[in-house]
Amino acid sequence: MSAALHQHPETPIPAHQAGAVSVRPLREQDLPAGDRIFRVAFGTFLGMPEPETFLEGRDFIRSRWRTKPTGALGAECNGELIGSNFATAWGRVGFLGPLTIRPDYWDRGVGKRLLEGTDALFESWGVRHAGLFTFAQSPKHVGLYRRFGFFPRFLTAIMAKPVVSASGQPTFVRFSSLSASRQEEALRACRSLTGSLFEGLDLEDEVRGIQGHRLGDTLLFWEGARLDGFAVCHFGSGTEGGPGCCYVKFAAARPGPDAGKTFERLLDCCDSLAAGEGLSGIEAGMSLARDDAYARMLARGFRTIIQGVAMHKPNEPAYHRPDAYVIDDWR
């Protein structure tokens, strides 16, 4: 997800912007400025009358930094933070964003510098498939990422629905309720499930980050001794979900002939978790390459609230396939 927007290329550089831009690790003391840049950049692009209120109540900057501070980069000029980007690794799968730049530095090559640093991080981590979510309607956004080898492949629908509390929903286990040894078993089971969807896909760091920083919880849906599905969820103040929303950052059902029905039960588990937390809504991202999973979400009452495009490097689908019953978005 990017708000590295472009002004007219011939706009002169003001004197206060004339210093060299450097890219460095983002530090904890940068987070308030980084959060403000994130909101103002996106709010400005979207034409909000008060840009700083973009996604008010939700936190994508501090939560990403806490989960993986080594993946956070800051752009600095004249001693001031002017932008940031975040690299996330789900095992051998990586994605970047939010990439945001202070509006008075748009079209100054800052995004390019941040992407160069992000590329280096992915290479050092051994990422074999990288991606991002950006504005499908913006040729300049797509063009910037194309120069770094990303190819636009599939629309991604960010979908939402009200929470419905109903009886008879399937039972699940919260990762937070497990002993340390059982948590290790659960992580191995999650790794086995995601590895069957795409070799090297591993959500361990995401699950541990949510647990360690109390950003939400991970629900585990078992069929006897077999893990059939799990969902990594943010909710509460200071999280990517915010105080009233269960944001399903990633979820996956075990592949096979019953994957569609398992996916529906997993959606019911998410409803049950959200209801138990007193939340009013659920938000989840769905690649439209997964057409049957998308149709099942529509049937469950999900509706698209925003839509972007997933860009892939290399130009391959990875686990964005019709037979993969996965929820995610690379914002």
N, C-alpha and C positions, 0 to 999 in steps of 0.2 A: 504494500500500500504506500503510495507516494503522494506528497504534495509539493514536489519540486517543480513549481510552475515556471513559466517562461514569460519574461517581458520582451519588449522589442529589442532585437539584437544590437541596435545602434544606440540604445540608451547609454549616455555617458556614466561612468562610474563616479559617484560622489566622492569627495575627498575623504570622508570618514570611512569609506569602504576600500581605500586604496592599498591597504596592507595585504601581505601574502596570506592565503588561506592554508591552514595546516589541519591535518586529520590526526586525531589521537584517541586513546581510549576515553570513553565517557566516564566521568567520575561522579560519585554520589552527590557532591555539592553542585553538580550541573543539573540535577534532576528538576528542580523548580523551573529553571529557564527552559530546559528541554520540553517540559510539559506545556509551558505557555506557547513555545514555538509550534509544537504539534497542533494545538487547538487553533491558534491564529492562522496557521498555514492552510489547514483544511477548511476552517470556517470562511476564510477569504476566498478560496477557490470555489466553494459552494455558494458564495454570495450571501452569507448570513449577515444580518444587520449588526450582530454582536459576535464576531468570529471567535472570541475567547470562550464562548459558551459551548463550542462544538463538543459533543459527547460528554456533556457535563455529568459528573457523578461516576464516570468510568475512567479507568487509569490504564493506559497502554504503555506508558513510559516507565514509571517506577516498577510496575510488575514485571516488565520484560528485563529491566536492569537487575532486579533482585533474582530472577530465575536464572539468568546467564549473563553476569556482568562482563565476562570476557568477549561477548558478542556485541557489545555496545560501542559505537564509535561516535565521536563528536567532531564537528567542524568548527574551527576557531579562526577569528580574524581580529586583529588589534586587541587581543586579550578577551574577546567576547565570544560566547557560544552563539553560532549562527545556524546550526543545523545538527541533525543526528540521524543515525540509521542503526537498525538492530538486525543481527544475524542470528537465526535460530537453527539448531540441528536436531532433527528427529532421527538419530542414528546417522545413516548415510544419506538421508534426505534433508536438504536445507532450504530455508526460505528467508527472505529479507523483508524488512519493514517493521514499523512505519518509517519511511524515509521522508523527513520534513526539513524544510529550509525556511528561514525567516524571510518574509515576503520582500523586504528591501534588498535581498541577495539573490532573488530569482534570476535565472539566466546569466549567472556568473561562473558557471562550471563547477559549482559546489557539489551538485549531485554526482557528477562524474568522479570527483575526488573521493566521495564517500563510497561509491560503488567499487572503485579500485581497491579500497581497503577491505570491503566486504568480500570481494572475490578472493583476496589473499586469505581471509579467515576460512572460507569454505575449502580452499585448497589445503590449508593446514589441518583441517578436521577430517579430510578424506571424504568429503561429500561427493557422491556420484550422481545425484540428481538434485537440481536446485530450482526454485520457483519463486513467484511473487504474485500479488494481487494488485491490479492497478485499474485506472479508469478506462473502460473500453472505448469511450467516446473521444479520448484525447490522443490524437496522432503524435503529439510531442512526447507524452509519457511513454507510449508504446515504442516510439522511435529511439528514445534514450536507452531503454532496456534492450532493444534489438542490437544496439551497438556493443552490448556486453554479452551477446550470444543467447539472450532469452527470446523465445518465440511465442506469440500469442496463440493459444490452442482452444481453450474452452471458456465459455461464460461460467461465472460462479454466482449463484444466487444467495444473497444473505437473507435468510428466511426467519420469520417470527410467528409466534402464536401465543394466545393466552394459556395459562396453566389450567389444566383440567384435572381435578382430583376425583378419581373414580375407584370404586371397589373392584376387586378381582384382578388388579394389575400384578404383573410378575414381581417376585421378590428379587432383591439384589443385595449386594454387600458393599459397604463403604470401605474404601481403602484405608481411611483414617481409623476405622474400628479394628483393624487387624494388628496382631502382634508383629514385632519386627521380623521374625522368621516367616510368618505368613505373608507379610508384605513382599519379602524377597521371592517367595513362591509365586505370588500374584504377578510380580514384574516379569518373571520368566514366562509365565503363561501369556501375558500381554505381548511380549516379544515374539513368542512363537506364533501368535495369531497374526500380528502385523507382518511378520516375516513371510507368512504364507500369501500375503497380498502383494508385497514388494520386498525383495531381498534387501535387508539392511534397514528397513523402516523400524524405528524403535522409539517409543514414547517415554522411556524411563526418566529422562531428565525433566520432561514436562510434568509427569506424575509426581516426582520427588519435589520439584519446585513448588507445585501447588500445595503439597502436604507440608513442606518445610516452612513456607511463608504464609500459610493459612489463607490461600487465595480462593478456596472452594473445596472440592473433593472429586475423587474418581470413583465412579460406580462400576461394579463388577457383576456381570450377569452369568451365573454358572448353570450348567445342565449336569447335575451330578458332580463328578470330579473334573469336568471339562469346562473351560472358560469359553462361552459362546459369544460374548460381547463385552465391551467396556466403553465408558464415556468419561472424558476428562472435562470437568466443568468448572468455570469461574462463576462466583457469585459473592456479593457483599461489597461494602465500601472499599475503595482502593484496589479493585480488581477490574479485569477487562469486562466483566458482566455488569458490575455496578450493584447498587443496593436492592433493586427490584427484579433483576433479570438473571436467569440461569443461562449463561453463554456456554454452549457446548463447543469447546475449542477443537476437540477431536473425538470421534467415536467410530467404532468398527464392529461389524458383525462377522462371525466366522464364515468364510466362504464355503460354498457347497450348494446342493440342490435346495436346502431349506433356508438359505441366507436371507431371502426377502422377508419371510415370516419372522426370523430371528431379529432382523432389523426393526420390524414393527414392534416387537416386544421390547427392544432396546429403547425405542422412542417412548414407549409407555413407562419404562423405568426412569427416563429423564423427567417425564411429567411428575412421577411420584416423588422423585428427589426434590424437584422444585416446589411441589406442594408442601412437602415436609419442612422445607426451609421458609415457608411463608412468602414465596416469590410470586409475582403476578404474571411473568412472561418467560418464554424460552426463545433464544436466538441461536441459529445454527447456519453454517455455510454448506452449500451443496454444489459440487461441480455438475454442470448439466451433461457432462459425459456419462454420468451415472444415471441414465434416464429412468430406470425402474425405481431406484431409491428416491429420486426426485418426485416421481409420481406418487409414491407411498407417503412422502412427507406432505404433499398437497392433500392427499386423502385424509391425513391426520389433522388438517386444519392449518398447516403452515402456509404463509403467503410471503412473497418476495417483497422486501422493503428497499433494498438497493441491489444493484447488479454490477459486477465488474468482470474483468477477464483475467484468467490465470495464465501466466507466461512461464514456459518451461525451458530449462537448459540441462541437457540437450533437448532437441525437438522430438521428444518421445512422451507417451502418455503416463508412464510410471503406473501409479495405482488409480489414475483417473480413467476408469474403464467401466463399461456397463455391468460387468460381473462383480464389481467392488462396491460393497455396501458400507460406505465410509462417509462420515460428516467431517468436514474441515474447511477452512478458508485460510489463505496465506496472506492475511492482512498484517 
